Amino acid sequence: MKSTFILTLAILNGLSCLAAELPRSTPEAQGVSSSEVEAFIESVDREIDSLNSFMLLRHGHVVAEGWWAPYHP
C-alpha cells in the first residue's frame, strides 16, 4: 500500500511538471459536459474537507483546472 502511494505521488509530481505544457481546451470540445464538471467539483468540494487542486485531462488536453486558497499552480 505504501509503495503504491509513493508511486502515485511520483507520477503526480511528474504530471504537474508537464501540466504547464499541456494544451488547454474547452470541456465540450473534448466531449465532456462543463455542467457535469461543475457539478462534480461542487460535490467533491462539499465532501472533501481539504481539497487543494483539481485538474481534468481528456485526450491530452486540460479541460478543467482549479486551486483552492491558499494553494496555486
N, CA, C and O atoms as a CHARMM CRD file, in Angstrom:
* protein
*
  292
    1    1 MET  N      0.83300  -1.19500   0.00000 PROA 1      0.00000
    2    1 MET  CA     0.00000   0.00000   0.00000 PROA 1      0.00000
    3    1 MET  C      0.87200   1.25200   0.00000 PROA 1      0.00000
    4    1 MET  O      0.62800   2.18300  -0.76800 PROA 1      0.00000
    5    2 LYS  N      1.90200   1.27500   0.87200 PROA 2      0.00000
    6    2 LYS  CA     2.77000   2.43800   0.95300 PROA 2      0.00000
    7    2 LYS  C      3.50600   2.66700  -0.36700 PROA 2      0.00000
    8    2 LYS  O      3.65800   3.80900  -0.80000 PROA 2      0.00000
    9    3 SER  N      3.96400   1.58900  -1.00900 PROA 3      0.00000
   10    3 SER  CA     4.69100   1.74800  -2.27100 PROA 3      0.00000
   11    3 SER  C      3.76600   2.27800  -3.36600 PROA 3      0.00000
   12    3 SER  O      4.20500   3.04100  -4.22700 PROA 3      0.00000
   13    4 THR  N      2.49700   1.88300  -3.34200 PROA 4      0.00000
   14    4 THR  CA     1.53200   2.39100  -4.31700 PROA 4      0.00000
   15    4 THR  C      1.33000   3.88700  -4.12300 PROA 4      0.00000
   16    4 THR  O      1.24500   4.63900  -5.09400 PROA 4      0.00000
   17    5 PHE  N      1.25400   4.31600  -2.87000 PROA 5      0.00000
   18    5 PHE  CA     1.08400   5.73100  -2.56200 PROA 5      0.00000
   19    5 PHE  C      2.29200   6.53300  -3.04700 PROA 5      0.00000
   20    5 PHE  O      2.13200   7.60000  -3.64000 PROA 5      0.00000
   21    6 ILE  N      3.48900   6.02400  -2.79700 PROA 6      0.00000
   22    6 ILE  CA     4.71100   6.71200  -3.22100 PROA 6      0.00000
   23    6 ILE  C      4.78200   6.77700  -4.74100 PROA 6      0.00000
   24    6 ILE  O      5.15400   7.80900  -5.30100 PROA 6      0.00000
   25    7 LEU  N      4.42900   5.68500  -5.41100 PROA 7      0.00000
   26    7 LEU  CA     4.42300   5.66700  -6.87400 PROA 7      0.00000
   27    7 LEU  C      3.41900   6.68000  -7.41400 PROA 7      0.00000
   28    7 LEU  O      3.70500   7.38600  -8.38100 PROA 7      0.00000
   29    8 THR  N      2.25800   6.74900  -6.80000 PROA 8      0.00000
   30    8 THR  CA     1.23900   7.70700  -7.22000 PROA 8      0.00000
   31    8 THR  C      1.75100   9.13300  -7.06500 PROA 8      0.00000
   32    8 THR  O      1.54800   9.96300  -7.95100 PROA 8      0.00000
   33    9 LEU  N      2.41300   9.42600  -5.94500 PROA 9      0.00000
   34    9 LEU  CA     2.96900  10.76100  -5.74000 PROA 9      0.00000
   35    9 LEU  C      4.02100  11.07900  -6.79200 PROA 9      0.00000
   36    9 LEU  O      4.06500  12.19900  -7.30000 PROA 9      0.00000
   37   10 ALA  N      4.86000  10.12200  -7.12300 PROA 10     0.00000
   38   10 ALA  CA     5.90300  10.34000  -8.12400 PROA 10     0.00000
   39   10 ALA  C      5.28100  10.62900  -9.48900 PROA 10     0.00000
   40   10 ALA  O      5.74300  11.51100 -10.21300 PROA 10     0.00000
   41   11 ILE  N      4.24100   9.89000  -9.83400 PROA 11     0.00000
   42   11 ILE  CA     3.56400  10.10700 -11.11600 PROA 11     0.00000
   43   11 ILE  C      2.90500  11.47900 -11.13900 PROA 11     0.00000
   44   11 ILE  O      3.01100  12.20700 -12.12700 PROA 11     0.00000
   45   12 LEU  N      2.22400  11.83300 -10.05000 PROA 12     0.00000
   46   12 LEU  CA     1.56000  13.13300  -9.99900 PROA 12     0.00000
   47   12 LEU  C      2.57100  14.26900 -10.04800 PROA 12     0.00000
   48   12 LEU  O      2.31700  15.29900 -10.67400 PROA 12     0.00000
   49   13 ASN  N      3.71000  14.09400  -9.39600 PROA 13     0.00000
   50   13 ASN  CA     4.74900  15.11700  -9.44700 PROA 13     0.00000
   51   13 ASN  C      5.23600  15.30500 -10.88200 PROA 13     0.00000
   52   13 ASN  O      5.42500  16.43600 -11.32900 PROA 13     0.00000
   53   14 GLY  N      5.43700  14.21700 -11.59600 PROA 14     0.00000
   54   14 GLY  CA     5.85100  14.29500 -12.99300 PROA 14     0.00000
   55   14 GLY  C      4.78900  14.94300 -13.85000 PROA 14     0.00000
   56   14 GLY  O      5.10700  15.72300 -14.74700 PROA 14     0.00000
   57   15 LEU  N      3.53100  14.63300 -13.58700 PROA 15     0.00000
   58   15 LEU  CA     2.43900  15.23700 -14.35600 PROA 15     0.00000
   59   15 LEU  C      2.32500  16.72500 -14.09500 PROA 15     0.00000
   60   15 LEU  O      2.00400  17.49200 -15.00200 PROA 15     0.00000
   61   16 SER  N      2.58800  17.14500 -12.85200 PROA 16     0.00000
   62   16 SER  CA     2.47900  18.57100 -12.56000 PROA 16     0.00000
   63   16 SER  C      3.52300  19.36000 -13.33500 PROA 16     0.00000
   64   16 SER  O      3.26800  20.50000 -13.72400 PROA 16     0.00000
   65   17 CYS  N      4.68900  18.77800 -13.56500 PROA 17     0.00000
   66   17 CYS  CA     5.70500  19.44400 -14.37300 PROA 17     0.00000
   67   17 CYS  C      5.26100  19.53600 -15.82800 PROA 17     0.00000
   68   17 CYS  O      5.54300  20.52300 -16.50700 PROA 17     0.00000
   69   18 LEU  N      4.57800  18.52300 -16.29400 PROA 18     0.00000
   70   18 LEU  CA     4.10200  18.51200 -17.68000 PROA 18     0.00000
   71   18 LEU  C      2.84100  19.34400 -17.87000 PROA 18     0.00000
   72   18 LEU  O      2.54300  19.76700 -18.98700 PROA 18     0.00000
   73   19 ALA  N      2.10200  19.58300 -16.79900 PROA 19     0.00000
   74   19 ALA  CA     0.80600  20.25400 -16.91800 PROA 19     0.00000
   75   19 ALA  C      0.92800  21.63000 -17.55200 PROA 19     0.00000
   76   19 ALA  O      0.04400  22.04900 -18.29900 PROA 19     0.00000
   77   20 ALA  N      2.00200  22.33000 -17.26600 PROA 20     0.00000
   78   20 ALA  CA     2.17800  23.66000 -17.84700 PROA 20     0.00000
   79   20 ALA  C      2.33900  23.57800 -19.35900 PROA 20     0.00000
   80   20 ALA  O      2.06900  24.55500 -20.05800 PROA 20     0.00000
   81   21 GLU  N      2.77100  22.44600 -19.87100 PROA 21     0.00000
   82   21 GLU  CA     2.99800  22.27600 -21.29400 PROA 21     0.00000
   83   21 GLU  C      1.81400  21.65600 -22.02900 PROA 21     0.00000
   84   21 GLU  O      1.79600  21.62800 -23.26000 PROA 21     0.00000
   85   22 LEU  N      0.84200  21.16600 -21.29600 PROA 22     0.00000
   86   22 LEU  CA    -0.30800  20.53200 -21.92300 PROA 22     0.00000
   87   22 LEU  C     -1.21100  21.56600 -22.57700 PROA 22     0.00000
   88   22 LEU  O     -1.39700  22.65300 -22.03200 PROA 22     0.00000
   89   23 PRO  N     -1.77300  21.24800 -23.73200 PROA 23     0.00000
   90   23 PRO  CA    -2.69500  22.18000 -24.37400 PROA 23     0.00000
   91   23 PRO  C     -3.99400  22.28200 -23.58100 PROA 23     0.00000
   92   23 PRO  O     -4.41900  21.31800 -22.94400 PROA 23     0.00000
   93   24 ARG  N     -4.61000  23.43500 -23.62300 PROA 24     0.00000
   94   24 ARG  CA    -5.89600  23.67500 -22.96500 PROA 24     0.00000
   95   24 ARG  C     -6.99900  23.60200 -24.01300 PROA 24     0.00000
   96   24 ARG  O     -6.78500  23.89500 -25.19000 PROA 24     0.00000
   97   25 SER  N     -8.17900  23.20500 -23.55900 PROA 25     0.00000
   98   25 SER  CA    -9.33300  23.10500 -24.43700 PROA 25     0.00000
   99   25 SER  C    -10.58400  23.30000 -23.60500 PROA 25     0.00000
  100   25 SER  O    -10.53300  23.23600 -22.37700 PROA 25     0.00000
  101   26 THR  N    -11.69600  23.53400 -24.25900 PROA 26     0.00000
  102   26 THR  CA   -12.96800  23.57400 -23.53600 PROA 26     0.00000
  103   26 THR  C    -13.42100  22.14200 -23.28400 PROA 26     0.00000
  104   26 THR  O    -13.09100  21.24300 -24.05700 PROA 26     0.00000
  105   27 PRO  N    -14.16800  21.92500 -22.21700 PROA 27     0.00000
  106   27 PRO  CA   -14.67200  20.57400 -21.97200 PROA 27     0.00000
  107   27 PRO  C    -15.47800  20.02800 -23.15000 PROA 27     0.00000
  108   27 PRO  O    -15.28000  18.88500 -23.56200 PROA 27     0.00000
  109   28 GLU  N    -16.38000  20.83600 -23.68800 PROA 28     0.00000
  110   28 GLU  CA   -17.24100  20.38100 -24.77900 PROA 28     0.00000
  111   28 GLU  C    -16.45000  19.99100 -26.01900 PROA 28     0.00000
  112   28 GLU  O    -16.82500  19.05000 -26.71900 PROA 28     0.00000
  113   29 ALA  N    -15.37500  20.69000 -26.29900 PROA 29     0.00000
  114   29 ALA  CA   -14.55500  20.36700 -27.47300 PROA 29     0.00000
  115   29 ALA  C    -13.89900  18.99500 -27.34400 PROA 29     0.00000
  116   29 ALA  O    -13.48700  18.39800 -28.33800 PROA 29     0.00000
  117   30 GLN  N    -13.80600  18.50100 -26.10900 PROA 30     0.00000
  118   30 GLN  CA   -13.20800  17.19000 -25.86900 PROA 30     0.00000
  119   30 GLN  C    -14.25100  16.15100 -25.45100 PROA 30     0.00000
  120   30 GLN  O    -13.89800  15.07200 -24.97500 PROA 30     0.00000
  121   31 GLY  N    -15.52200  16.47300 -25.62700 PROA 31     0.00000
  122   31 GLY  CA   -16.59100  15.50900 -25.34800 PROA 31     0.00000
  123   31 GLY  C    -16.98300  15.40700 -23.89100 PROA 31     0.00000
  124   31 GLY  O    -17.47300  14.36500 -23.45500 PROA 31     0.00000
  125   32 VAL  N    -16.77700  16.47200 -23.12800 PROA 32     0.00000
  126   32 VAL  CA   -17.10700  16.49100 -21.70000 PROA 32     0.00000
  127   32 VAL  C    -18.09700  17.62900 -21.45500 PROA 32     0.00000
  128   32 VAL  O    -17.94500  18.71900 -22.00500 PROA 32     0.00000
  129   33 SER  N    -19.09100  17.37500 -20.64300 PROA 33     0.00000
  130   33 SER  CA   -20.07900  18.39300 -20.30100 PROA 33     0.00000
  131   33 SER  C    -19.52200  19.30600 -19.21000 PROA 33     0.00000
  132   33 SER  O    -19.17000  18.84100 -18.12700 PROA 33     0.00000
  133   34 SER  N    -19.44400  20.61100 -19.49900 PROA 34     0.00000
  134   34 SER  CA   -18.93100  21.53900 -18.49200 PROA 34     0.00000
  135   34 SER  C    -19.85400  21.61200 -17.27600 PROA 34     0.00000
  136   34 SER  O    -19.38400  21.82700 -16.15900 PROA 34     0.00000
  137   35 SER  N    -21.15000  21.43700 -17.47700 PROA 35     0.00000
  138   35 SER  CA   -22.06900  21.44500 -16.33500 PROA 35     0.00000
  139   35 SER  C    -21.84300  20.22800 -15.44100 PROA 35     0.00000
  140   35 SER  O    -22.00000  20.32100 -14.22400 PROA 35     0.00000
  141   36 GLU  N    -21.47700  19.09000 -16.02600 PROA 36     0.00000
  142   36 GLU  CA   -21.16100  17.90100 -15.22700 PROA 36     0.00000
  143   36 GLU  C    -19.84600  18.07800 -14.47100 PROA 36     0.00000
  144   36 GLU  O    -19.71900  17.62200 -13.33500 PROA 36     0.00000
  145   37 VAL  N    -18.87400  18.73500 -15.09100 PROA 37     0.00000
  146   37 VAL  CA   -17.61500  19.02900 -14.40400 PROA 37     0.00000
  147   37 VAL  C    -17.89400  19.92900 -13.20800 PROA 37     0.00000
  148   37 VAL  O    -17.38500  19.69300 -12.11200 PROA 37     0.00000
  149   38 GLU  N    -18.70500  20.96000 -13.42300 PROA 38     0.00000
  150   38 GLU  CA   -19.05000  21.87300 -12.33700 PROA 38     0.00000
  151   38 GLU  C    -19.78700  21.14500 -11.21100 PROA 38     0.00000
  152   38 GLU  O    -19.50500  21.38100 -10.03600 PROA 38     0.00000
  153   39 ALA  N    -20.71800  20.27400 -11.55400 PROA 39     0.00000
  154   39 ALA  CA   -21.45500  19.50500 -10.54100 PROA 39     0.00000
  155   39 ALA  C    -20.50900  18.59600  -9.76000 PROA 39     0.00000
  156   39 ALA  O    -20.63600  18.46000  -8.54300 PROA 39     0.00000
  157   40 PHE  N    -19.56000  17.97500 -10.46300 PROA 40     0.00000
  158   40 PHE  CA   -18.58000  17.11700  -9.78500 PROA 40     0.00000
  159   40 PHE  C    -17.74100  17.92800  -8.80000 PROA 40     0.00000
  160   40 PHE  O    -17.55300  17.51200  -7.65700 PROA 40     0.00000
  161   41 ILE  N    -17.23500  19.08200  -9.23500 PROA 41     0.00000
  162   41 ILE  CA   -16.39600  19.90800  -8.36800 PROA 41     0.00000
  163   41 ILE  C    -17.17500  20.38200  -7.14600 PROA 41     0.00000
  164   41 ILE  O    -16.65000  20.35600  -6.03300 PROA 41     0.00000
  165   42 GLU  N    -18.40700  20.80900  -7.33700 PROA 42     0.00000
  166   42 GLU  CA   -19.23400  21.24400  -6.21000 PROA 42     0.00000
  167   42 GLU  C    -19.46600  20.10500  -5.22900 PROA 42     0.00000
  168   42 GLU  O    -19.40700  20.31000  -4.01700 PROA 42     0.00000
  169   43 SER  N    -19.73100  18.90300  -5.74200 PROA 43     0.00000
  170   43 SER  CA   -19.95200  17.73800  -4.88800 PROA 43     0.00000
  171   43 SER  C    -18.69000  17.37200  -4.10800 PROA 43     0.00000
  172   43 SER  O    -18.74400  17.14100  -2.90000 PROA 43     0.00000
  173   44 VAL  N    -17.57000  17.32200  -4.79900 PROA 44     0.00000
  174   44 VAL  CA   -16.30700  16.97600  -4.14200 PROA 44     0.00000
  175   44 VAL  C    -15.94000  18.03200  -3.10800 PROA 44     0.00000
  176   44 VAL  O    -15.46600  17.69700  -2.02300 PROA 44     0.00000
  177   45 ASP  N    -16.15100  19.28900  -3.43000 PROA 45     0.00000
  178   45 ASP  CA   -15.82800  20.37900  -2.50900 PROA 45     0.00000
  179   45 ASP  C    -16.63600  20.26800  -1.21800 PROA 45     0.00000
  180   45 ASP  O    -16.14400  20.61000  -0.14300 PROA 45     0.00000
  181   46 ARG  N    -17.86900  19.79100  -1.32500 PROA 46     0.00000
  182   46 ARG  CA   -18.69800  19.58700  -0.12200 PROA 46     0.00000
  183   46 ARG  C    -18.23200  18.38200   0.67600 PROA 46     0.00000
  184   46 ARG  O    -18.27900  18.40600   1.90600 PROA 46     0.00000
  185   47 GLU  N    -17.78300  17.32900   0.00500 PROA 47     0.00000
  186   47 GLU  CA   -17.46500  16.05900   0.65500 PROA 47     0.00000
  187   47 GLU  C    -16.03300  15.96200   1.19100 PROA 47     0.00000
  188   47 GLU  O    -15.79200  15.26900   2.18000 PROA 47     0.00000
  189   48 ILE  N    -15.09600  16.63900   0.55800 PROA 48     0.00000
  190   48 ILE  CA   -13.69300  16.54300   0.97200 PROA 48     0.00000
  191   48 ILE  C    -13.33600  17.79900   1.73900 PROA 48     0.00000
  192   48 ILE  O    -13.53400  18.91500   1.26000 PROA 48     0.00000
  193   49 ASP  N    -12.80700  17.60400   2.93800 PROA 49     0.00000
  194   49 ASP  CA   -12.53600  18.71300   3.84100 PROA 49     0.00000
  195   49 ASP  C    -11.42500  19.63900   3.35800 PROA 49     0.00000
  196   49 ASP  O    -11.47800  20.84600   3.59400 PROA 49     0.00000
  197   50 SER  N    -10.43100  19.09000   2.69100 PROA 50     0.00000
  198   50 SER  CA    -9.28900  19.94000   2.33100 PROA 50     0.00000
  199   50 SER  C     -8.82700  19.68000   0.90000 PROA 50     0.00000
  200   50 SER  O     -7.71100  19.21400   0.67400 PROA 50     0.00000
  201   51 LEU  N     -9.67800  19.97800  -0.04100 PROA 51     0.00000
  202   51 LEU  CA    -9.32000  19.83600  -1.44300 PROA 51     0.00000
  203   51 LEU  C     -8.34900  20.93800  -1.81300 PROA 51     0.00000
  204   51 LEU  O     -8.62200  22.11500  -1.57700 PROA 51     0.00000
  205   52 ASN  N     -7.20800  20.56500  -2.39500 PROA 52     0.00000
  206   52 ASN  CA    -6.17800  21.53700  -2.74500 PROA 52     0.00000
  207   52 ASN  C     -6.26900  21.98300  -4.19800 PROA 52     0.00000
  208   52 ASN  O     -6.15400  23.16800  -4.51000 PROA 52     0.00000
  209   53 SER  N     -6.47800  21.00100  -5.08500 PROA 53     0.00000
  210   53 SER  CA    -6.49500  21.33400  -6.50400 PROA 53     0.00000
  211   53 SER  C     -7.24100  20.25900  -7.28000 PROA 53     0.00000
  212   53 SER  O     -7.54300  19.17800  -6.77500 PROA 53     0.00000
  213   54 PHE  N     -7.52500  20.60500  -8.53100 PROA 54     0.00000
  214   54 PHE  CA    -8.24100  19.68900  -9.41500 PROA 54     0.00000
  215   54 PHE  C     -7.79000  19.96600 -10.84000 PROA 54     0.00000
  216   54 PHE  O     -7.69300  21.12000 -11.25700 PROA 54     0.00000
  217   55 MET  N     -7.51700  18.90300 -11.58100 PROA 55     0.00000
  218   55 MET  CA    -7.19400  19.04400 -12.99900 PROA 55     0.00000
  219   55 MET  C     -7.82100  17.86700 -13.73100 PROA 55     0.00000
  220   55 MET  O     -7.64800  16.71200 -13.34200 PROA 55     0.00000
  221   56 LEU  N     -8.54900  18.17500 -14.79500 PROA 56     0.00000
  222   56 LEU  CA    -9.18600  17.14800 -15.60400 PROA 56     0.00000
  223   56 LEU  C     -8.55100  17.15000 -16.98500 PROA 56     0.00000
  224   56 LEU  O     -8.55400  18.16500 -17.68100 PROA 56     0.00000
  225   57 LEU  N     -8.01000  16.01100 -17.37000 PROA 57     0.00000
  226   57 LEU  CA    -7.39400  15.84200 -18.68300 PROA 57     0.00000
  227   57 LEU  C     -8.27400  14.94000 -19.52500 PROA 57     0.00000
  228   57 LEU  O     -8.81200  13.94400 -19.04100 PROA 57     0.00000
  229   58 ARG  N     -8.41400  15.30400 -20.80000 PROA 58     0.00000
  230   58 ARG  CA    -9.18600  14.47800 -21.73100 PROA 58     0.00000
  231   58 ARG  C     -8.50600  14.58200 -23.09000 PROA 58     0.00000
  232   58 ARG  O     -8.30700  15.67400 -23.62200 PROA 58     0.00000
  233   59 HSD  N     -8.15700  13.43000 -23.63600 PROA 59     0.00000
  234   59 HSD  CA    -7.48800  13.38600 -24.94100 PROA 59     0.00000
  235   59 HSD  C     -6.23500  14.26200 -24.97600 PROA 59     0.00000
  236   59 HSD  O     -5.94900  14.90300 -25.98700 PROA 59     0.00000
  237   60 GLY  N     -5.49000  14.28700 -23.86700 PROA 60     0.00000
  238   60 GLY  CA    -4.24900  15.04500 -23.80700 PROA 60     0.00000
  239   60 GLY  C     -4.41600  16.54100 -23.63100 PROA 60     0.00000
  240   60 GLY  O     -3.44600  17.29100 -23.74500 PROA 60     0.00000
  241   61 HSD  N     -5.64000  16.98600 -23.35300 PROA 61     0.00000
  242   61 HSD  CA    -5.91400  18.41500 -23.15400 PROA 61     0.00000
  243   61 HSD  C     -6.42300  18.64600 -21.73300 PROA 61     0.00000
  244   61 HSD  O     -7.18900  17.84300 -21.20000 PROA 61     0.00000
  245   62 VAL  N     -5.99900  19.72900 -21.13900 PROA 62     0.00000
  246   62 VAL  CA    -6.55600  20.14700 -19.85800 PROA 62     0.00000
  247   62 VAL  C     -7.88800  20.82000 -20.17400 PROA 62     0.00000
  248   62 VAL  O     -7.93600  21.82300 -20.88600 PROA 62     0.00000
  249   63 VAL  N     -8.97500  20.25200 -19.63300 PROA 63     0.00000
  250   63 VAL  CA   -10.29200  20.81500 -19.90300 PROA 63     0.00000
  251   63 VAL  C    -10.88800  21.51400 -18.67600 PROA 63     0.00000
  252   63 VAL  O    -11.86500  22.25400 -18.79400 PROA 63     0.00000
  253   64 ALA  N    -10.30500  21.28000 -17.51200 PROA 64     0.00000
  254   64 ALA  CA   -10.74400  21.95800 -16.29300 PROA 64     0.00000
  255   64 ALA  C     -9.61200  21.89200 -15.28300 PROA 64     0.00000
  256   64 ALA  O     -8.94100  20.86900 -15.15000 PROA 64     0.00000
  257   65 GLU  N     -9.40800  22.99000 -14.57500 PROA 65     0.00000
  258   65 GLU  CA    -8.39700  23.01400 -13.52300 PROA 65     0.00000
  259   65 GLU  C     -8.72800  24.13100 -12.55200 PROA 65     0.00000
  260   65 GLU  O     -9.34800  25.12900 -12.91900 PROA 65     0.00000
  261   66 GLY  N     -8.31200  23.95200 -11.32400 PROA 66     0.00000
  262   66 GLY  CA    -8.54900  24.97800 -10.31900 PROA 66     0.00000
  263   66 GLY  C     -7.79900  24.66600  -9.04700 PROA 66     0.00000
  264   66 GLY  O     -7.42300  23.52000  -8.79800 PROA 66     0.00000
  265   67 TRP  N     -7.58200  25.69900  -8.23600 PROA 67     0.00000
  266   67 TRP  CA    -6.87500  25.57100  -6.96700 PROA 67     0.00000
  267   67 TRP  C     -7.66100  26.30300  -5.90600 PROA 67     0.00000
  268   67 TRP  O     -8.22600  27.36700  -6.15700 PROA 67     0.00000
  269   68 TRP  N     -7.69600  25.72400  -4.71200 PROA 68     0.00000
  270   68 TRP  CA    -8.38800  26.32200  -3.59200 PROA 68     0.00000
  271   68 TRP  C     -7.36600  27.06000  -2.74000 PROA 68     0.00000
  272   68 TRP  O     -6.26900  26.55200  -2.50400 PROA 68     0.00000
  273   69 ALA  N     -7.71700  28.25500  -2.27700 PROA 69     0.00000
  274   69 ALA  CA    -6.82000  29.06900  -1.45300 PROA 69     0.00000
  275   69 ALA  C     -6.40900  28.29100  -0.21300 PROA 69     0.00000
  276   69 ALA  O     -7.24500  27.62200   0.39500 PROA 69     0.00000
  277   70 PRO  N     -5.18300  28.36100   0.16400 PROA 70     0.00000
  278   70 PRO  CA    -4.11700  29.24700  -0.28200 PROA 70     0.00000
  279   70 PRO  C     -3.23500  28.62000  -1.37000 PROA 70     0.00000
  280   70 PRO  O     -2.14700  29.13300  -1.63500 PROA 70     0.00000
  281   71 TYR  N     -3.66500  27.54600  -1.99500 PROA 71     0.00000
  282   71 TYR  CA    -2.85100  26.84500  -2.98300 PROA 71     0.00000
  283   71 TYR  C     -2.96300  27.50900  -4.35200 PROA 71     0.00000
  284   71 TYR  O     -3.92500  28.21900  -4.64400 PROA 71     0.00000
  285   72 HSD  N     -1.96700  27.26300  -5.16800 PROA 72     0.00000
  286   72 HSD  CA    -1.92500  27.83700  -6.52100 PROA 72     0.00000
  287   72 HSD  C     -1.10300  26.93500  -7.41200 PROA 72     0.00000
  288   72 HSD  O     -0.42400  26.03200  -6.92400 PROA 72     0.00000
  289   73 PRO  N     -1.15400  27.16700  -8.71300 PROA 73     0.00000
  290   73 PRO  CA    -0.42000  26.29300  -9.64400 PROA 73     0.00000
  291   73 PRO  C      1.04300  26.26600  -9.31200 PROA 73     0.00000
  292   73 PRO  O      1.81700  25.58600  -9.98600 PROA 73     0.00000
